[in-house]
Amino acid sequence: MVQVLIIEDDPRIRPLLMRSLDERGYAVSSASTGMQGLSMAVDHRPDLVILDLGLPDVDGTQVLAMLRAVSQVPVIVASARDDDPSLVGCLDAGADDYVVKPYTPEQLEARIRAVLRRVGGGARAQQPVLVVGGLQVDVAARRTTLDGEPVELSPREFDLLRHLAERPGEVVTKKELLSEVWQQPWGGSDKTVDVHVSWLRRKLGESAAEPRYLHTVRGVGVRLAAPGA
């Protein structure tokens, strides 16, 4: 299911968009401010973002610039004027398309389909289910099960587990994890990875002293492997 994030401050428009896209089979989340939307885009990694340019806290063009610094998620910008010079600036800055208010749900969905076709992101269901022993990571649905039982993970924990599951049996360095999962530079003594690995271990029912799936290689990184592998 394609995940769409709507960044729109108008309390009349936002629920209408969410309902119409939900009825058309999209998984929809929303934010009413630019900074909230930016945080959600980074943490939840949607397939596409619909970004209103007239936001109350940060101008939409600034949100786009900040988003592009950390993500290549497709973005459709929305403006009240088709001659708005910021539209051209947004397209130059990395927006994939635009819509002009007022627009119909049908028009918006057509733009979404077109953008996803161009970027090759219209088939999230084609993403794999990663299997490591009794652990299954459904990339498309963002669901995890262990021995058939669901495991409730935060968005960041899921992204960490997915990155490790994509390279089973390999030692992944903390530097790489911090860069790829958190989009942050390596500081040399950052404990962020260690803390999240500890939380992930607890949810998988194991500990550092008695690991089953998550194995720490001291001074190097983390390895995900099936028990006994």
Helices and strands as residue ranges (DSSP letters): E 3-7, H 13-23, E 27-31, H 34-44, E 48-52, H 60-68, E 75-79, H 85-93, E 97-100, H 105-119, G 124-126, E 129-132, E 135-138, E 143-146, E 149-150, H 155-165, E 171-173, H 174-181, H 192-203, E 214-217, E 221-224
